Each structure stands twice: as structure tokens, then as C-alpha cells.
Amino acid sequence: MLSFYDILRRTEEGKYMEEKEFDLKVIAKTTRRLVKEYDIRFNREEVVTSDISLADDIFKAGFELALESGIYCVSTRRVIKFTEEELKEGLRTAPGELIVGEGRDARILYARKIEDQRPPIIMGGQAGAPIPEEFYYHMALSYMQEPLIDTINHGGLHKIKGVEVRTGSPAEALATILELRYLREAAKAAGRPGIHLLAAESSNTCIGDLAVQNPDGLRKTDAHLIAILNDLKTDYDRLTKAFTFKIYGGFNVALVDPVVGGFLGGPEGVAVGFIASYLLSRLIYYSDYYIIHPIHPKYVSTSSLETMWVLNIVGQAMARHTNFILMGDVWTSNGAGSYEVFYEIIANTITNVVTGSHPLGVSATNGKYPNASGLETRFMAEVAHAAVKFKRSDANEIVKTFLKKYYPDRMEKPNYGKPFPELYDIETIQPRKWWLELYNKAKKEAIDHGIPLE
């Protein structure tokens, strides 16, 4: 693998280019050409496709995009390029299996295959959401105490002790320290002190990450996110995160979240862009595992028709051609406390699990509000464990059935549900009776539609 210094030199010695030129003349133009050359087409009737040749073509197109475009460094306005052999070396050296967490709470995080019958690893939490400090600990505990949840990726603190956490301020460091403190306390209270955390979400910059690279914060068995900026870009801040955390000895996780309809184009181009982003993030971030998070331009949610198609085909392309470990976001428009959220969870989770990803979520309300809890993630885990019994064709029919129950009406006007203290008793950290009854009703409906929940 290339050294940190090799990457740094390329950020300063690569071809100089204005960002707009990279967006339009490199990314948009190249992606459109590749989609046309490989005849990649989005099929609305196959949310979960059985077309292996399509997955193969998307991987080939993504590899070509990575090779031709490289990745743009916003900080220096230069393009970082890699050779074909360097890209292939990234593929060869990527870990296909990781031991995450510690002691009895350790889990083997592995690269899933298409229609993999092994139980997926469940990552729980309302990732990406602003969580109020007054119930951050309680909300985290609601996930930690769920036996089916293996690892945690919870949201961040956007205000601490009444002070807003502003980007670049000392509050980023303080908030991230508090975030890890609350997570550690919740893990201990749940009897799971060694559980794997994907954390440090309270900081937008490297400040927070640097503040918690210690055994009381992020341990070497934990992970943090490093985003690929849209589309196919990075900057010095993210490279600092990648380099320092890798030296520390923890796990780097690449977050890729392009918008459908951006410079990459529609679902077809976004799928190609995902492949390129993963290949490039392996080289510049030394990524250990990867998040799939396509964004719908209108609904945001990953459970829309277009974004689930992207989840499905990217998962299959990566499963066939790499041993990269993928976590597929379950990011719903509806919130906990609504009934509709269960429909989104079913469709999104089955799509991810059958096509090669582990599920991550549930990030209800598109991460806008702290209207989430451990209960709907328990439901996600149960659906995920049942989904390993499905073939893609069967999964496609089930996904389409549930998609019709919420898309697009309940995404146009989502039911945001209720905040955590109205979903759970704060003292006992147990779901309130009405919320538990909705969950049981959703389980029965899922079983009636052929999903073998235990």
C-alpha cells in the first residue's frame, strides 16, 4: 500500500484543476460516457435484481472511473491519481474479515456474499442524528441492551451544557469526549463494556477525532467515519483523520453518500460512482470497512425506490469482485412511533442483507430528529436474520410489496413519530406500552407476508 507521504505528495503535485471543472468535465462527463458504454439501466421493477451481468458491468465501469478521474483534493485543488496496479493492490490487501470490539463483546465483521445465509452483523443506533444531551445516555442504552444488536453507531451531540457545538471550535473536542463518555457508560450499564463503537459523530472536523483517540474514548477495536466528499473528493481534514487513526491502530470506515441526480447522474451513475469511491477510499483512507448511503434528492431516505436499487446493485457488484466489508444504511423518512417506519425497515433491510451488506440503523426521520429507539432496531435485526433465507427474486417481490405501502405518499409527508422520551420510560429504559403494541402488530404483518420472524 502507498504510504501517507505518497498520498500527501500527490495532493500537492497532482494536476491543478478548479473544482467546477473536475465536477463537470471529469466526473459528470466520464460517468455519463461509462454508463452509456456499458448500457447500464435502472429497472424500476427489480429493486433487488438477479442480473449478475449488470453487477459486473457496474464494477468494471466503477473501476474505469476511479482510474480515469482519480480523487480531487479540495484543500489544494489538485487531482490525486492512481495507476491500475495501485487500485488492484488496494483490492488485494483489503481485509475481508475483522475482529471488532473486545472480550466477550467482540464480533467477527466479515464481507458478505450475495444471498449469504450467515447471520449479518447488526449495527444499531440513530447514526448521523443530533441527540439532546439530556437523554443521549438513555437512548444509547436502549440499543446496547438489545441482544441482537452487535455493534453501535449512534448520533452526536450538537449542544453541550447549553453551548452550541460549532465547527472548528473547542466545543467539538468537548462534545466528542462527552459522546464517548456517555457511550462507554451505557455499554457498562448494559453489561457490554467491550461492544464495538463506530463513533465520534459530534465533530465535523478532525478536532473531535483527535480528542478521543485513547482507551477511554475510541479504543483500537473501535472505528470512526471518514467521508468521501461528493462527488469523488477529499480534503486535508479528512486525510488527517485517516492518517492519525490508522497510526493509532483503530478502524477507518469510509462513508460514501452521493445524491442521486448530482454530478454522477441518476441511479446508474451513482452506482458507478460508489464503486470508484470505495476503490479510491481504500487507497487514501486505508479503509477497513465501508458504508453504503445513497441519498434521494427529494426524500433523502435510503428506502426510496431509486436508492434501494443503488444499495442492491452496489452490494452485489462489490460482493462479486471484492472482499470489502459493507454496511448498508437503513435511513428512513418516517420516525419511531409511527407504523410506517416498519414498512421502510422491512424493504430497506431485506434489500441490504440479500445483496451483500450488513444493516446499519435505524436512522429514523432521515436523521433530522431524535425520534428513534432500540425497539425498531430490534425489528431491523429480526428482519435481517430472517432475510438470509431469501433468494433475490423472492426478496424483490417482498420489497416491492412493502415499498407500495409507503412510497411515495408516506415519504412526501412522513410521519415523524415521537422523540425518545415519549417512546421509552426514561427510568426503566423500556418501550412504552403503545409503542410495543405497534411493534408487535408490525411483526405479525411481516409474518403474514412470508417473512419468517422468530
ABEGO torsion letter per residue (X at the ends): XBBAAAAAAAAAABBBBBAAAAAAAAAAAAAAAAAAAAGBBBBAABABBABAAAAAAAAAAAAAAAAAAEBBBAAAGBBBBBBAAAAAAAAAABBABBBBEBEAABBBBBBBBBGBABBBBBBBEBBGBBBBAAAAAAAAAAAAABAABABBBBBBBABBGGBBBBBGBAAAAAAAAAAAAAAAAAAAAAGBAABBBBBGAABABAAAAAAABBAABBBAABBBBBBBBOBGBBBAAAAAAAAAAAAAGBBBBBBBBBBBGBAAEBAAAAAAAAAAAAAAAAAAAGBABBBBBBBBAAAGBAABAAAAAAAAAAAAAAAAABABBBBBBBBBABBBGBAAAAAAAAAAAAAAAAAGBBBBOBBBGGGABABBBAAAAAAAAAAAAAAAABBAAAAAAAAAAAAAAAOAAAAABBBAEBBAAAABBAAAGBBBAAAAAAAAAAAAAAAAAGBBBX
